[in-house]
Amino acid sequence: MRTLSIAAIQTTAVARDLDATWQRFAGQVRAAVAMRPHVDLVVVPELLLAAPGPLLVADPQFDERAATSIPGPLTDRLGDLARELGVWLVPGSLVERDEDGRLFNTAVAISPEGEIVARYRKLFPWRPYEALEPGSDFVTFDIPGKGRVGLAICFDGSFPEVARQLAWLGADVIIQPTLTTTRDREMEVVMSRANAFANQVFVVNVNSASPAGVGASVLVDPEGTIMQQAGEGEEVLFGVLDLDRVRLVREHGTFGLNRPWAQLADQCALVRYPMYGGATFQPPAWAVDPALA
């Protein structure tokens, strides 16, 4: 059995205070791991370590204040924390400044050895409110002996192509740090369930707690069923994900009925998609040969 034990910390930053936010974050991660020493991976909300302020209070210096290089001093600290605790970290997302001075909303995955093993730039910033540059690549990473993890950030979940591509790349679970401050959170939960169901993967969508966000973080299984859902305040969702269920559900169907991945593979040469220039679906290697999953 391939199980991934996660701690999804629904929390909030100390507004506009990077140092205090770091101290709070590090303390919460240590506390979560102390509560459940078997935890493999810890994830927190989008842009947590950038210490955003309240939604309706202007903060024109936010991007410059929070910008960091990757790798850089902040990811070095994250590496030290992951190494200290022996866990994988997806520390929300960071404001990344690249060599050309462009700014991105970027999620990283840090291994228990303290190494950056994945860097994902948000493909779909929340326009027009989020001025950061969009990324261009889909990103997954492997946790040895466990499975493959895909990365998405917040508004990415509103574009089904993101979850589908991550599943195509072999993701068993999609980790989706989020910072939602508005009452459309219900629709994000709907999309988390839909993306899980349509692609038969786990989805971990971790939102910021009140007052910075509206909470309602969710863990969703490959059948689209909510395993756990948080309230508005600070809490931790501890979950043990049986990643073998992904293969089981794809083989036998959600609720023993629906097998969309198998049908896509069977019919890939029969359907052309005008919105993608007439492209056809190409079956992933693991759909052709399950041994490659």
C-alpha positions in Angstrom: 0.0 0.0 0.0 1.3 3.4 -1.0 0.2 5.9 1.6 1.0 9.6 1.9 0.4 11.2 5.3 -0.2 14.9 5.0 -0.7 17.9 7.3 -2.6 20.7 5.6 -2.3 23.7 7.9 -5.1 26.2 7.4 -3.5 29.3 8.9 -2.8 33.0 8.2 0.2 35.4 8.1 1.1 38.2 10.4 0.1 41.0 8.0 3.0 42.7 6.3 5.6 41.3 8.7 7.8 38.8 7.0 9.9 37.8 10.1 6.9 37.3 12.4 5.2 35.3 9.7 8.2 33.1 9.3 8.4 32.5 13.1 4.7 31.7 13.2 4.9 29.3 10.2 7.9 27.5 11.5 6.3 27.0 14.9 3.1 25.7 13.4 4.9 23.2 11.2 6.9 22.0 14.2 3.8 21.6 16.2 1.9 19.7 13.5 4.8 17.3 13.0 5.0 16.8 16.8 1.3 16.0 16.9 1.6 13.4 14.1 5.3 12.3 13.8 4.5 10.0 10.8 3.6 13.0 8.6 5.3 12.8 5.2 4.3 16.2 3.7 3.2 19.6 5.2 1.4 22.2 3.1 0.2 25.7 3.9 -1.8 28.4 2.0 -0.8 30.4 -1.0 1.6 33.4 -0.4 1.6 32.8 3.3 5.3 33.6 3.7 4.8 36.8 1.7 2.8 38.1 4.6 -0.1 39.6 2.7 -2.3 42.2 4.4 -6.1 42.5 4.5 -8.0 42.4 1.2 -9.5 45.9 1.3 -6.3 47.7 2.6 -4.1 48.9 -0.2 -0.5 47.5 -0.1 1.3 48.8 -3.2 4.7 47.6 -1.8 3.6 44.0 -1.4 5.3 42.5 -4.4 8.6 44.3 -3.8 8.6 43.6 -0.1 7.9 39.9 -0.5 10.0 39.2 -3.6 12.7 36.5 -3.2 15.0 34.6 -5.5 14.7 30.8 -5.8 17.0 29.4 -4.6 17.8 32.1 -2.1 17.9 32.8 1.6 14.2 32.0 2.2 14.4 28.6 0.4 17.6 27.9 2.4 15.6 28.4 5.6 12.8 26.2 4.3 15.4 23.5 3.5 16.8 23.7 7.0 13.3 23.3 8.5 12.5 20.3 6.2 15.8 18.7 7.1 15.3 19.4 10.9 11.8 17.7 10.8 12.5 15.1 8.2 9.4 16.0 6.1 8.5 17.2 2.6 7.3 20.8 2.5 5.1 22.7 0.1 5.2 26.0 1.9 2.3 27.6 0.0 3.8 29.9 -2.7 6.4 32.6 -2.8 6.8 35.8 -4.8 9.7 34.8 -7.0 11.9 37.4 -8.7 13.8 35.9 -11.7 17.1 37.0 -13.2 15.3 39.5 -15.4 13.4 41.1 -12.5 10.1 39.5 -13.4 7.8 38.5 -10.5 6.0 35.1 -10.3 3.7 33.4 -7.9 5.7 30.3 -7.3 5.2 27.1 -5.3 8.2 25.0 -4.4 8.6 21.5 -3.0 11.3 20.9 -0.5 12.6 17.3 0.2 13.4 16.0 3.7 17.1 16.5 2.7 16.4 20.2 2.3 16.6 20.2 -1.5 14.3 22.1 -3.9 12.9 19.3 -6.0 10.2 21.2 -7.8 9.4 24.8 -8.7 6.0 25.7 -10.2 5.0 29.2 -11.4 1.2 29.8 -11.3 -0.2 29.4 -14.8 -3.3 31.5 -14.2 -2.9 34.5 -11.9 -6.2 35.9 -10.7 -6.7 38.7 -13.2 -7.1 41.6 -13.0 -6.3 41.6 -9.3 -3.0 39.6 -9.4 -0.4 41.4 -11.4 2.4 38.8 -11.2 3.6 37.1 -14.4 2.0 33.8 -15.5 4.2 30.7 -15.7 4.3 28.3 -18.6 5.0 24.8 -17.4 3.1 22.0 -15.6 5.1 20.6 -12.7 5.1 17.2 -10.9 7.6 15.6 -8.5 8.0 12.2 -7.0 8.1 11.2 -3.4 10.1 7.9 -3.5 8.1 4.9 -2.4 4.9 7.0 -2.3 3.8 8.5 -5.5 3.7 11.5 -7.8 2.5 14.9 -6.7 1.3 17.7 -9.1 1.4 21.4 -8.1 -1.3 24.0 -8.8 -2.1 27.3 -7.1 -5.5 28.8 -6.3 -7.2 30.1 -9.5 -5.5 27.3 -11.5 -8.3 25.1 -10.2 -10.8 27.0 -12.3 -9.1 25.8 -15.5 -9.8 22.0 -15.9 -6.8 21.8 -18.3 -4.4 22.2 -15.4 -5.7 19.2 -13.3 -6.0 17.1 -16.5 -2.5 17.8 -17.6 -1.1 17.0 -14.1 -3.0 13.7 -14.1 -1.7 13.0 -17.6 1.8 13.5 -16.2 1.0 10.8 -13.6 0.1 12.8 -10.6 -1.7 10.7 -7.9 -2.4 13.8 -5.9 -2.7 17.6 -6.7 -1.5 20.0 -4.0 -3.2 23.3 -4.4 -2.2 26.1 -2.0 -4.9 28.8 -2.1 -5.5 32.4 -0.8 -9.2 33.1 -1.2 -10.7 36.0 0.6 -14.1 36.1 -1.1 -17.4 34.2 -1.0 -16.8 32.4 -4.2 -14.9 29.8 -2.1 -17.8 27.5 -2.5 -17.2 27.3 -6.3 -13.5 26.5 -5.6 -14.6 23.6 -3.5 -16.9 22.5 -6.3 -14.0 22.7 -8.7 -11.7 20.7 -6.4 -14.3 17.9 -6.3 -14.8 18.1 -10.1 -11.1 18.0 -10.8 -10.6 15.0 -8.5 -13.6 13.2 -10.0 -12.8 13.9 -13.7 -9.2 12.9 -13.3 -9.5 10.3 -10.6 -6.8 11.9 -8.3 -6.7 13.2 -4.8 -6.9 17.0 -4.5 -5.5 18.9 -1.4 -6.8 22.5 -1.5 -5.5 24.5 1.4 -6.9 28.0 1.9 -5.9 30.8 4.3 -7.8 31.0 7.6 -9.9 34.0 8.7 -9.4 36.9 8.8 -7.0 36.8 5.8 -9.1 34.2 4.0 -12.4 32.4 4.3 -10.9 28.9 5.1 -12.9 25.8 4.0 -9.8 23.9 3.0 -10.6 20.4 1.6 -9.1 17.0 1.1 -10.9 15.3 -1.8 -10.5 11.7 -2.8 -10.3 10.2 -6.4 -14.1 9.8 -6.5 -14.7 13.5 -5.8 -15.8 12.9 -2.3 -14.7 15.4 0.4 -12.7 13.5 3.0 -12.3 16.5 5.3 -13.3 20.1 5.2 -12.1 22.9 7.5 -14.2 25.8 8.9 -13.1 29.4 8.7 -10.5 29.5 11.5 -7.1 28.0 12.0 -6.9 24.2 12.0 -4.9 21.3 10.6 -6.4 18.7 8.3 -4.4 15.5 8.9 -5.0 12.9 6.2 -3.6 9.6 5.1 -4.0 9.3 1.4 -4.1 5.7 0.0 -2.5 6.5 -3.4 -3.2 3.0 -4.6 -6.8 4.1 -4.7 -6.1 6.2 -7.7 -5.2 3.1 -9.8 -8.1 1.2 -8.2 -10.7 3.9 -9.0 -9.4 4.3 -12.6 -9.6 0.5 -13.1 -13.1 0.0 -11.6 -14.6 3.4 -11.9 -15.7 6.1 -9.4 -18.4 4.5 -7.3 -17.7 1.4 -9.4 -19.2 3.1 -12.5 -17.3 5.9 -14.2 -13.9 5.4 -16.0 -13.1 8.6 -17.8 -9.4 8.0 -18.1 -9.9 4.6 -19.7 -12.4 6.1 -22.1 -10.1 8.9 -23.1 -7.4 6.4 -23.9 -9.8 4.2 -25.9 -11.2 7.1 -27.9 -8.2 9.4 -28.2 -7.9 9.0 -32.0 -11.7 9.7 -32.5 -12.1 13.2 -31.1 -10.5 16.4 -32.2 -10.7 19.6 -30.2 -11.2 22.7 -32.3 -10.3 25.1 -29.4 -6.9 23.4 -29.3 -6.3 23.7 -33.1 -7.7 20.2 -33.8 -5.4 18.4 -31.4 -6.2 14.9 -30.2 -5.8 13.4 -26.8 -2.6 11.3 -26.5 -2.9 8.5 -24.0 -0.3 8.8 -21.2 2.3 6.1 -20.9 0.7 4.7 -17.7 -2.7 4.3 -19.5 -1.1 2.2 -22.2 1.2 0.2 -19.8 0.1 0.3 -16.2 3.6 -0.9 -15.2 4.7 2.7 -16.1 2.4 4.3 -13.6 
